[in-house]
């Protein structure tokens, strides 16, 4: 470990090299002591001499083993059997052009192009396969942020539970992209999307739209039927109504949940929330 100290704004101080440390614990102790020692020396007006030092774990102190004035003291000399290595710039450029996109550059692209957070971008670029899955899902029409949430959330959870890699995911990137697109365009809510994902995962179908139709998962568009459900839920939940009107916002969540349950998950939660608020004013 090399240690040197300096005052803020000053140039780097003279370093002292600590050698023969056999544990991280001793390394930390040696560095801490050396820093304190060098600061005291400088504050007392003494100069630090370049040296190699040893650490004594019994005393918790460092002691000089030998001093070194410059590179000549290290006995450096050129090896006649090693000629200078000159690498042409065109070779460097050619190799760079053949390299795949590196994780850091890929993560930066996800942040700037797709609007992902730095954390989400880092999660998606942990492997080439995972990043490729995300890119394919977005290419299939999936909204980037929503696709990221599904990949790092529900998909990752199931893969981990079954000890599968992303390459063995039962739900393809194209299928997930199509599913995310149907959430984004309002065709199905998140609750229904989970049912579609279950069907894809279990091999009950391969086309998202076909599964939505087969399971009748599209949101309830019949306002008359929704109004009837609202009437029924409100009639059975006078306590929640009183609590909400008394200022307890959480009571509204209970009412929304009752409506969603009665509608079989087909009602739009945002629409239900607004309708309930309008009725309870």
N, C-alpha and C positions, 0 to 999 in steps of 0.2 A: 504494500500500500504506500503510495506517495502522498505526503502531506506538506502543504505550504499554506501560509496565512498572509493576509494583506489587509490594509485598511480600505474602507470603501472608496473606490475611485482610483486607488493606486495600482501600479502594475503588479503582476504576479510575483509572489515572494519566492525565496530560495526553498527548494524542496528538500525534504529528508525522506529517504526510502526505508520503510520498515520491512524487514525480511524474516523468514522462518516462522511464520505464524501458522499454527496447526488447528485453529478452530475459529469460527465466526465470532464467538464470544471474546476470545483474546484479541481478534482483529479490532473489534469495536472498542475494547478497553485501551488498546495501544493507540488507536487514532484519537480517542478522546483525550488521553494523556498528552500525546504529542501536540495536539492543537493548543491545549492549555499551556504547555511548556514554551512553545514558540511565541505565543502571545505575551507571556511574562518576560521572555528574553527581549522582545522588541520594545515593550513598554519600559524596560530597565535600560534601554539604550544600547543593547548589545546586538551584533549582527548574527544572523543565522548562517551557518556554514553548511554547504552541501555535504551530506554524509549518508552512509548506510548505518541503520541502527537496529538493535535487537530489542525485543520486549521481554521483560522479566515478569511472569505472571505472579510470582510470590510478592514482589514489591509493588507491582502495578505501574512500573516505570519503564521508560526506554533508555538505552545507553548506546553511545556511539561505538560502532564496530570498526569503521574506517571512514576517512574523509576522501572526497573526490573533487578535484578542482575543475576538470573539464573532460571531454570525451577521450583524450589521450590516456587518461588513467584507466580506462576500460580496456585498453589494448586493442582498439578497433583496427582492422586492416582489411583491405579489399581481397576477395577470393579470386585468384587468377583463373579458376575454372568456371566462374560464373560471369559470362559476358553481359553487357547491358541489355535489358529487355525493352524493346521499342514496339509499342502496339499502334498500328495505323488507325487513324480516326475513322476511315471508311469501314474498317472491320468492326469497330465499336458500334457504329451506326447500324450496320447490317445485323449484328447480334441483337441490338435493342429492338429493331423492327420485327424480329422473329419471336421476341418474347411475348408471352400472354400478358393481359392486363393484370398488374399486380394488385394485391388486396387494398393497399392504401389508396391507389388511384381509383380503384373500383368503388371504394367507400365514398370517396369525395364526389364521384359521379352520381352516386345514389342521393347524396345530400343536395347537390346543386341541380340535378336534372329531375329527380323524383320528389324532392322536398322531404326526404326522410330525416329523422334525427340522427346525430352522429352515433348514438348508441344502437339504434336499429340497423344502421348501415354496417357497423362493426359486427353485429350479430350475423347478418346475412353474408358477410364476406369471410366467415371463418373457414370455409372450404370452397373450392371451385365448383363442386357439385351443387352446393346450397345456393350459391350466387347464380348458377346457371338455371336452377329451378325457379328462382325469383324472376329472372329476366324472361324466362319462357312464360310464366304466369302473367306478367305485365304485357308481353307481346300478344297474349291470347285475349287481351281486353280488360284485364284486371286493374283496378285503380291501385297505384303503387303503395300508398300508405295502408290501405285495407288489405292488400295482398301480403304486405309485410306482417301485419298483425296476425293474420291467419297462419302464416308460415311459422313465425316464431312463437305462436300461441298454441292453437288447437292441433295443428299438424305436428309440431315438435313434441307436444305432450304425448300424442299417440305413438309416434315413432319411438320415443324413449320408453314408453310402457311396454312395447313389444320388441324392444332392442333391435330396431330396424334402422338402416341408413337411409338417407334421402333418396338414393338410387332405387331403393326397394319400396318406396311409398306406394300404397295401393291407389292413391289419388294422384293422377298425373298433374303436371304443372298446367297443362292446357285446361283440364277440368276445373282446377282451382281458380284459374283465371276467369273462366266462364261463370263459375259460381259467384266470385267477387263482383263481376260485372252485373249480375242479376240483383245483388244487394245494392250496388251503387245506383242502378237505374230505378230502384223502388219496386222491382217485380216481386221480391220477397223480403221480409224482415229478417233480422239476424236469427231469431228463434227458429224460423222455418229453414234458414240456411243450414243450421246444424243438422236438421233432419235430412237434408239433401246430402250433406257431407257424410253422414252415417251411411246412407244408401250407397254412395260412391265407394266408401271405405270397405263396405261389406260385399261389394260386387253385385248389388241389386240392380244396377243400371250403369250406363256409361255416359249418357247424355244428360246434362243438367236440366235443360228445358223439359225433356221427356219425364224426368223424375218429378219435377214441379207439377206437371200436369197430372201424372199418375197418382200423386199423393194429394192433389187438390190443395196446394200450399199457397196459392196466390192470395194476397190480402183481401179482406172483406170489402167489397165495393158497394154493397147494398146498405145504404144509409138507414133505411127503414129497419133492417134487421139489427144494425148496430144500435140504433136508438132504443129498440126493444130490450137489448141486453143491458144497456145503461140504466134503463128504468128498473129492471129486475135487480141489478147489483145495488143501486142506490136505495131501493126499498128494503133490502136485507142488511144494510150496513149503516144504520143511523149513528152508531157510535163513531165510526170513522169520519162520517160527515161532520159531526159535532166537533171532533178533535181538529179536523182541518180548518173549520171556520174559527176555531179558537187559536189558530196560528201554528199548528203542528203540521208542517209540510210533509213529513213522512207518512202521515195518514193518507195522503193522496196516492202514494205508491201502492198502498194496500188495495185501494179501489181500482187502480190501473191493473194490478195483478189479477183481481177478480174478473175484470172485463176480459183480459187476455185469456184466462182459463175458460171462461164461458164461450168465447169465440173460437176455441180450439187453436189459439195462437195465430189466427188469421187477421185479427184487427191490427191496425197500425198503431204502435204504442204512442207515437208522437201525436197522432190524431186523437186517440183516446184521451190523452192527457189534456189537450186543449178543450175537448168537448166537456170533460168533467169540470175543468176550471170554469168554463162558461156557465155550466149549470149550478155550480156551487157559489157563485158570486153573491 
